[in-house]
Amino acid sequence: MGLSAKSVWILLLFAYAAIASLLPVWVLLQPRDYINGLQLFVGLGLLYTAVLFGAPEIVAPRSTLPCRTTPRASCRCCS
């Protein structure tokens, strides 16, 4: 009489739980931290690549400093 696939998975999960309960937490979290760091660097690389190759048009004022000239009509930064 062989074990079903479901029974094998249940036994494997019990074995993992028994081993994991004896290990320190940092050993269990280390692979997750590595994957999160990898996702961060891949995401940043994709973002920088998209900005470089997409060349989005930046629409912003040349200066956000207040005008120092009295007549506002002649001011280049406010017009």
N, C-alpha and C positions, 0 to 999 in steps of 0.2 A: 504494500500500500504506500504510494508515493505522496509527497506533499503537493498541495496545489500551489499555484503561483501566489495566491493571496496569502497563504500560510507562510511561504518563504519570505515575503515582504514584511509580514508582521514579526517574524523572528529576527530579521535584519534590523528592523526599527527598535526592537527590544534590546538587541546587542549594541546598537549605536547609543541608545539611551543609557545603558549600563556603563559604557566606556565614557560617554560625555559627562556623566554625573561625577566621575572621578577626576576629570581634567580641570585645570584652572580656566577661568573665563577667557583670559587673554589668548589662550591657545585656540579656542573656538572662534573668537572674533577676528583673529588675524587674517584669515582668507577673505572675510567680508570687507575688511578695511582695505586690503590690497585691490579687490575688485572695484570698490568705490573710488579709490585713487586713480585707477586705470580709466574708469568712466569719466572722471573729471578731466584728465589730461586729453583723452580722445575728444571729449566735447569741446574743450577750449581750442584744440587744434582745428576741429571742424569749423568753429566759429571764426577763428582768425583767417582760415582759408576762404570762407564764404565772404568775409569783408574784403579781403585782398582781390579775389577774382570777381566778386559781384560789383565792386567799385560803386557803392551807394553814393548818391549825391547828398552832400551835407548842406542843409539849409539852416544857417544860423547867422545872427548878426556878427559883424566883424569885431565889435567891441561891446561890452556890457557896462562900460564905465560911463558915468554921467557926463553930459556935455559941459565943457568949460567956456564955451563961447557964449556971448550974450544973445546975438540974433540966432534963433533956432533954424531959420530957413537956410542959413549958410552952412550949417553943420552937416558934415557928410555922414556922421554915424547915426543921426536921427532921421535922415530923410530916406 
